[in-house]
Amino acid sequence: MKTDRRFFLLVFAIQTGLMTLAFVAGYFVHYFLYPGYREFPLFYEAISLLEKNALKDLPPANRLEYGMIRGVLQEFNDPYTVFVEPPQHEIQSNQLEGKFGGIGARLEQDQEKNLLLYPFPNSPAAQAGIVDGDRLLQIDDLRISPEISTDEIQAAIRGPVGTKVKLIISHSPYQDEITVEIKRAEFNLPSTTWNLAADAPNIGVIQINIIASTTPAEVEGAMKDLISRGAKYFILDVRNNYGGLVDAGVDTARLFLDSGIVINQQYRDQPVQSYTVESKGQFADLPLVIFINHNTASAAEIIAGSLQGQKRAVLIGTPTYGKDTIQLIFELKDGSSLHVTAAQWWVPQLSSKIAGVGLQPDILIPDDQANDAAYMEKAIQVLTGQ
């Protein structure tokens, strides 16, 4: 009996020692191999408990990482510091660059939520044999399903100019699957459209939808075209323009200014920097008004605010959004991105900053009357005195 008891105690001691050793080893492995374990032990403890005890499986590692980042940003509590997943980041980058590599086809969804392709004339898609209404079934290795977002599909079709993408499609009546390989070509995403005003053909209207790297050149081209068609007065319409690139906004404003500071900006612990007008803008002497509304924000506010501050243009509409911060965009290794609020800007000629209140219009149009006709009526009065 004594021998059995000693044997039992020995086995128990060995088991206890092994368990303790395993615990200590696990702790030190986490501590030294995973530095985050030292700073966020509760998080790793919670993940471990979920992994061992939860009825459902844990999400994939990348979804967990995305959730962690969003949780950090929620506690960071800055509305403009955001995390953007890869498909959305690629589309946003295309918009800000003003161009993308694609196949030249429009995507539409039918009543059964199937994705249909409509190629542009003479596009790579049309040349590859895609016809209106072809059903899109697969992009390279990505099989189309209802769970896949439109952004993810668009990002998968897009890619560097000159590279190839393999599509599996089906012609109507949608029976046989066909594989086509298409070389991507460059397509422009214009940020600017323009026209002569219908009721006043001597007024040129330029609508800027986003402030992209191509915007200054597009606005310059629009102005020259409108002038050649007889325009003597001009409207910049930045309603519902949520902004874009600071440098592009500054360069667009410079087209209409003859001197002075466009904006000042300041990064944390850095001296104030000034964007100045280096030479007189080629349209600095032409009569100008700017249409704004509550959705005019960021770099669009830079254009409107700098021209208002130098009394160069009359602002017509409603107060703007009031976003006076600058975000740096950091692309992460999986193609996602982190947009970090890093600086603040202001127009030195204006008496107050715009955060929370926006730019105040020189001519206010009440919200319940803010339609195109009301804007145009005020613009004609200001520009022509009629």
Helices and strands as residue ranges (DSSP letters): H 2-33, H 35-39, H 41-53, H 61-76, E 82-84, H 86-97, E 99-102, E 105-109, E 115-119, H 124-127, E 134-139, E 142-143, H 150-157, E 164-170, E 178-183, E 185-188, E 192-196, E 203-208, H 215-228, E 233-237, H 246-254, E 261-267, E 273-276, E 288-292, H 299-309, E 314-317, E 325-331, E 337-346, E 363-364, G 367-369, H 372-384
